[in-house]
Amino acid sequence: RSKYPPPGARRPSNNSASATGSEPAVPIDAKLQTALSTLFDALDTSVCFFLSLDQLKRAAALLVTLKNGGDGNPDDASAKEVEEVLKALQGKGNASKKGTDTATAAELFRRCDSNSDGLITRAEVAMGFREVLGRNVESKEVDSVFCSADDDRDGKLTPAEFNKWFLESTDDSAKLLNTCIGHETFGRRVAALTKGWKVPAEGKALASQLEALAHREKPPHAPAIFGPDEDRAKLSEVLPGHLILTNWRAAADAEAVSSKSVSHIVCVGAEFENEEPHAKAGIKYLNIVVTDDEEQEATMKAAL
């Protein structure tokens, strides 16, 4: 994912974070940049290259754990310390918030600009906002953006027009977007925040500790591998109403499949070989028959 970001969602191309508004420049070497990206990816469960307020709160709890030695439970982090770190991540400790908002606006514009032509259309705004906010965006919301920002009424927004809307609008969508931060801003602020922190007793470099924090987070949407059958058969909605991840137990459960109006099942494994339990209900199957062992590596690669 870090190597192949979706159109418009560009990763930083250099190994330093430049000053933005009142935020100072913070040197970021390649190893630290990789660690920051790993941590961001672990938090960005919607894969939109922006973190929501709830995801930022989780990031703050993880960073408080790091500050206090790295071995504690993020869920037990002091509420006061989490709030302080959250404010730093949101840029609220800066003398001027305008410059930091400009950075987020620029990242959001690039996220919407799917064809990288330097302009964003109504369709691109709707798609970009939907991906970042994690919900459908009504046409009236898009109309409001263009009514406020499209000064020359050409149906496209320039970076300057979008930036003005982002900074000045009181629309609900603008308020929500202002609580999010993008990949570049997150990396810069975490690097600045942790710069003065002491390295815990293990003596590990900051980059290694940030990666360790990231690996402690559960992968998004992954069903349980061990435990009771009910836990292993949970339905994890990757894209609500469109894509569900689970294991063969739930996929074989007629009630579970019916409750989600499933139309297609892709099975990676041998569980449904020569068997399609819901075919009579009109469900279509794609069975990639491969077993979980090293001898099947080539088969897996070819199938996927």
Secondary structure, 3 states (H helix, E strand, C coil): CCCCCCCCCCCCCCCEECCECCECCEECCHHHHHHHHHHHHHHCCCCCCEECHHHHHHHHHHHHHHHCCCCCCHHHCCHHHHHHHHHHHCCCCCCCCHHHHHHHHHHHHHHHCCCCCCCEEHHHHHHHHHHHHCCCCCHHHHHHHHHHHCCCCCCEECHHHHHHHHHHCCCHHHHHHCCCEEHHHHHHHHHHHHCCCCCCCCCCCHHHHHHHHHHHCCCCCCCCCCCCHHHHCCCEEEECCCEEECCHHHHCCHHHHHHCCCCEEEEECCCCCCCCCCHHHCCEEEEECCCCCHHHHHHHHHHC
